[in-house]
Amino acid sequence: MSAQVNQTLGAAAAGETDQERLAREFKALAAGRSVVSYGDPYLSFDASNEPALTDDLVANPKSHGSSIHVNPARPAAAGDKSPSYGPLYHGRDGNPLSAPIWDFHIYWKPNNLDEKEYARKLHSAIRREFPELHVKRFWEVAVGPHPTPMFEVNIFNTEELGALFSYVVENRGPLSVLIHPNTGESAGDHTTRATWLGPKIELDVAPLYAYDIRQRAALEAKKNGTEEKK
């Protein structure tokens, strides 16, 4: 099984100095490679001994567009469906800072009263339509890395993710929406792992890098303190 490791552009690896990071990135760029390492996509079972995939196509059984591939069944030991249908991503890379929570950030422009009014309506509608979700305060000003006012909604499983995603696609109106996981690396969650509905808004990622550094330092201090007590 593989675990995807997304190392954000400019972020140093564990124990890596700034000089070592720059040397690594320069070497990667000189070789025509990206300085962002994505590892391998997550697979919930070992496919190394599975038959090779074919390029066979069949007519679309639901008459929705072009032909589709013939996919192999999952191995019996792997279960009928991917575990991705269940709880959200949580710690597949062993990061203790990750959490099985996804965030929706819904933005409005502070100088556009129509957008502000619609955002308030959407904030209220989500609270009524999805009372089980965690809907946070409606900000009147920009906060944190967000350059415009917004409100945030937290979801906790794939069913909620699909439902809210579909609802927001239909009802976001003129608003931009940022959707991201919480893998324990905030800068990457808000950039390389982020999904946008509507026009993308450039965030101020500097506070996110600083937050990640503080989190890693606190975790390391806690780990060292625990080890010293043993």
C-alpha positions, 0 to 999 in steps of 0.5 A: 500500500502506498501513502501519498506524501505532498511536500509543499513547494518551499517547505523543508523536509524533516531535519533539512536545513534551508541550504539543503532544501535549496540545493535539493530544489535546484537539483530537481529543477535542473533535472526538469523535475518538480520540487513538489514530491507527491509520492504515489496515489493511495491504494488500499491493497497491494496491487503488485501481483494483480493482473495488468489493467487493459485499455478495453472499452465498452459502451456506456451502460448509462448512456452518459457520454463516451465509452468506459473502461472495464475495471477489474474487481477488487481483490476479495480480501480488500472488501467490496468497496474502497475505504474511501467511501467511509471515514475521511482521510486521517493519518494514512502517512502516520502524521499525528497532526492530521484529522478526519475533517474537511473544511469548506471556506465560502468567501464574499467580497467586502465591497460588494453588498450583493455578495455579502447579502447572498453569503448571509443567506447561504450561511443561514440556509446551510445551517437549516439544511444541514444542522449536523454540520459544524457551521462557524461564524460569519466573518465581517472582516478578513482573518488569518490567511484569507484575504476576504471575509468568509465563513467556514463549514466542517464535515466529517465523513464522505457522505457529508462531503458529497452532499455539501459539495453537490449543494454548494455547486448548485447554490454558491451563486457568485461566491468562491469556495475553497475545499480542503482536507486537514492532513496535518500540513496546513500550507499544503492543505490550502494550496496543493491539496485545495479544490476551488469552486468559482474563481480562485482567491490567492491566500496569504500562505506565510501564516500557514507555513509559520503555523506548521513550523510551530505545530511540528516544533510542539510535537517534537518537544512533546515527543522528546519530553515523553522520551525523557520521562521513560 
